Amino acid sequence: MSRAVASPHVVNIADLRRLAKRRLPRVAFDYLDGGAEDERTLRENCRAFEAVTFHPRSAVATPSCDLRTTVLGVALDLPFLLAPIGSSRLLYPRGEELAARAAGAAGTAYVLSTLSGCRLEDVQAASRGPVWYQLYLVGGRDVARHSIARARAAGFSALVVTIDTPVSGLRERDVRNGVRELASRRLWSMLPFLPQLVARPRWLAGFVADGGLMKFPNVVLAEQGPMPYADVGAALEQSMVAWEDLGWIRDAWSGPVVIKGVHTAADALRAIEAGADAIVVSNHGGRQLDGVAPTLRVLPDVVEAVGGRVEVLVDGGIRRGSDIVKALCLGARAVLIGRAYAYGLGAAGEAGVTRAIDIMRSDLVRTLKLLGCPSIGELDRSFVEAPAAWRG
């Protein structure tokens, strides 16, 4: 592992965030770090974990702790998966491939975004573990069918359909940093925003060596080929997912389907009716509708409504292994971590992702031992106390 991300330089995820901010230009760091509008939901996703307290069981010998679980019938060595992060090549050259390789080496799954900079076949080949494909309908139904067929042929084991992006949220940091202008490829529009790139020469050298401003190789348009990096928000608005789409998507995939972006009990039930095999309670990391409740708060409601008919996963605000334990106690089968590993990717590439995973693993073991619980399979609500207002 790179000395730059080893202890004592890096002790927690916040340390990786600090290193990523130092290495990345402002436009790339803020793309990763920021949220929608006033970023209230972004902050509350993290703060919600502070409202849940532990009930440890003392004088319990736990010489070892079992972190293994199964998700969709697949055995994982860890109760967390790496969430889809679009445009990861902005953070580090071949970013999606590096993250997938680190996940596979750790015995867990990686979820690849439709809006990745690496070919899905290359990402699948990079990992020793399960890889899921996250689907946007960018480019329309025929383009989506083509990418679904490619993912199935490449060996992806589940399809994750994101339902909370009828339009991209207003991420004000991106507007101020000139994301649209930098993606325009028009020099006079780009010029005011170029100094932030030049201020990070090592990142810029790697970015140029990796091919510069990327295209989206998994969104192959009929007349253009791979979709250029452009206004993704407009592309999403033209291709939103409706419940009616789940029928043809299931037929095209013919494998496990995960619905990501569920935020209410009613939508959880709707997802079950649409044939979901699992759901992800998610508010897109606070990057879409600002002002919605943190995911941990709505998790108990969704778990109760589902009643064990499908597996429930959750993401949002997870920065420590103890956060993962709290989510599992409140009924999640497993969690997805996004920014937590992406900070590592931005800080030091694959070594940074590996370090983020190691931090989470160590946190999990320590938390379980302090709780007096030998296995994540034995976690339940008796180990935590949540606010009375949180139903479920």
Helices and strands as residue ranges (DSSP letters): G 3-5, H 13-23, H 26-33, H 40-47, G 48-51, E 53-54, E 69-71, E 74-76, E 80-82, G 88-90, H 95-106, E 110-112, H 120-126, E 131-135, H 141-154, E 158-162, H 172-177, H 179-183, H 187-190, G 191-193, H 195-198, H 201-209, E 215-221, E 225-228, H 232-237, H 245-253, E 257-262, H 265-273, E 278-281, G 284-286, H 295-306, E 311-314, H 321-329, E 334-337, H 339-348, H 350-371, G 376-378, G 381-383, E 384-385
